[in-house]
Amino acid sequence: MQRIRIEYDSNLDALVAISKRLSRSEKQYNMSSEEFYDKFSKGVMDDIIEFTEWANDYRHYLAIYRKLEKQLRNVA
């Protein structure tokens, strides 16, 4: 499997793109990313590629969100 590296102009652009991917997975599997990630982390969900990618997207989303949140607090 070949990895694809996507670069964004800003953290906000990355957050929007990842949010769209998360939303598609949430609709497809009828659960929030937070609920999914909790189950995935506990080993309740299968270890298929789609779930691994969803978990990675969610971790990436959280990291970017926290970074942006910290930047906003420093501005205020």
N, C-alpha and C positions, 0 to 999 in steps of 0.2 A: 504494500500500500504506500503510495507516494504522498508525502505531506505537502500541503499547500500553505504558503505563508501569505497572509493578507496584511497589508499595511494601510493604516488610516491616517488622515491628515491631523486628527485630534482625538483625544480620549472620548470626547462627546460623540464624534462620528462612530467610533468603535462601539460605544455603549448602545447607540441606536441600532447598529447592525446586529449586534449580539442579541439585543432585546427582540428584534424581529425573528431571529432563529429560535429563541426561547419560546416565543409566542406560537410559532408553528408546531413545536413539539408539545406544548401545553394543550393545544387544540387537538392534535392527533391522538394523544394519550389521555385526554380529559383529566389532567391534574396540573396543579401549579408546579413550577420548577422547584420551589422550596420543598413541597411535599415529595416530589420525585427524588430530589437530592437526599433528603432524609432517609427515604427507603433504600436508595441506591447505596448510600454510605453504610447502611446496616446489613447490606447483602440480600435484601428482600427482592430487588429487581435483578433480572437476568443480566449477564455480563456481555451483552451484544454490542456491536459497534455503535449503533444508534444511541444507546443509553450512555455509553462511554463518551461519545461526542457531546451529548446533552449535558452530562455532568461536567465536562471540561468547559463548555460554554458557560454554565452557571458559575463555576469557580472564577472564570475570567470576568464575567459580568460583575460579580461581587468585588473583585479586586479593583476594577476600574471605577465602580460606583464609590467605593470607600476612598479612593484616591481623589476623585472629583469632589466628594463631600468634604474632605480635609482641606482641599484648595479653597472651597467656598467659605469654610469657616475662617480661614486665614484672611480672606478678603473682607469679610463682614466686620 
